[in-house]
Amino acid sequence: MHLPSFGRPVKAALLLVLILTFISTASSNLKPVTLTGVSGKQVTWLHREPVGYGQKLQTFFWDRVVNILITDDEAKYGCRPIAIGVILDKNRVLTSYNPFAKLSKSVAQIKDMYIYVNIGRVVHASDPVGGLVYYHLHELWSGRRVTFSPEEAIPSRSWHGRGPDKSTALHDLMVLRVKPDFNSKFGFSNLKEHEITVGKRDIIFTMTIAKPGEKLEYPLRYCQLNIDGDRYHQHYDFVNADNVIVNCDSYIPKFWGKFICIRNNHDLKGLSSSAILVSNQTVFGIGSFAYILEEQGILVFTDVRPYHDLVMNAMTDEDTH
């Protein structure tokens, strides 16, 4: 699947950098912020993360996750989250395919999508709620599934559901391209958590994508859109239990796809499509679905290692010419 596209993206200073200020009050009230895109459209977003002073290192790690939004007049703030993603390079984001399957038919849908990037944070010891968070807004140019397999080529046994609601977890990876480029204004950094300076700005923190042969090791950490529907992320850090990683073959058929399976030890209600599984600051999995077998809950992530070269090629200049 390939999303429609507009004219070629150009390097340009993007509109506006705004400061999202979390209100430090007893009730922890949060004000939304409105950002204006290069096309002139406005997007309002309320992004809440637990950023208590003692938690700043854990929270800073997930600041490198981007939010993918679409405008929606019926949503509380005029837009709703579709997925989260990981920045690959100067203008590409890796996410899950399924959230976009129904949005791929119309250019009108594509032009209403935005990538919401955190470029810095200031945390104050006296402020248990947050402080100042710096964001930048990028618009979606186009995107495609990492494989070129047409839907009709996918075996019927790999599909779930019926009619317009059917989906498949096979090849559930998507690469999006944004405009303007991320690095048209900001630098990239691969700083370790202990190297992050509070108050650092105009830097986007990145993660690498696991290659074939790389080993998934403890501790694990994962992050997802809140399955309960709230706008903030759920993230779990330093997961060390020896029995967390399980053999997918014991739970799901091989023809469903290439996956990493994690025990649902946190009793999540589900796994949001596009959730991110990390080991050693490297992305190993992108969330696909949750599964229960004999009362054992499993979180199922698409294993990115077999797709590494496809991911790194999708939506590059060479791929889109």
C-alpha positions, 0 to 999 in steps of 0.5 A: 500500500502506498499513500498518495503524495503531494509535490516533492517536500522541500527544505524550509523553516517550519512555521512555528515552534511553540512552548507547551506549558503544563500548569503546576497546580494542585489539580494538575490542570493542563492547557492544550496548545495550538500549532499551525502547519505549513499549509496554514491548518491549525492543530490543537493537542494536549500531550501529557506525560508523567514528568516528575523531577525524579522520573525525568530520565525515564521520561526523557527516553520516550520523548524521542517517540513522535505522535501521528495525528489526524484532524477530526472535528468531532474529537475533543481538541479537533484532532485525534491520535492515529499512532506513534512512531520512531524517527528513522532519519531526516524525513522518515518515520517508522510506524505500524501499517494497520492504523493507516490501512483505511486512510490510504484511499484519499488524498484529503485524508493524507493532508490532514495528518501531522507528525508531532515532534518533541524537541526539548524539555525543561523540568523543574524540581518544584513542579511535579507535573511537568514544566516546559515542553518544546514541540515542532509540527511536521506535515505528512507528505506520503508513505507506504507499507515496507513490502510491496505485496498487494493485499490479494497476494496475502493468504486468506488464513492471514486475515482477521475480521470481515469486510472493511474491518478485516486486517492482517498482522502480516508485514504490519510496518509502515514508513511515512515521509514528512515535510519539511525535513526534521533536520532543516531546523534541528540536530539529531542526537543519540545521547544516552539517558545519563548524558541528557541535560535538563533544558537541552533544546532544538535536538531530536533524540533518535533510536536505531533499528535492529538488524538481522542477527542482533539479540533482544536482551533485558532490560526491555522497555515499551511504549504505546498510545494509552489503550484507555483512550487518553492522550498520554503515553503508557510506557514501561521501563526496565522490564527484567523478569526472565519470563517476559520474552516468550516463544511466539510459536507456542501461541500463534501460527507462523503464517501470521507473520514475524513477531516478538512476543512479550508476556502481558505482565502489566495486565494491559487491556490491549496493545495499541498498533504502533507500540514500540519495543526497545532493547539497548536503545534499539527498536526491535518491535512495532506493536501489532496486537494483543493475544490471550491463550489459556488465560495468558496474555501476550503482547505481539510486536512485529519483529523489525529485524527481518525487515531492516533493509526494506525499512531503511529503503522505504520512502527514501529519495531513491525509493520515491523517484 
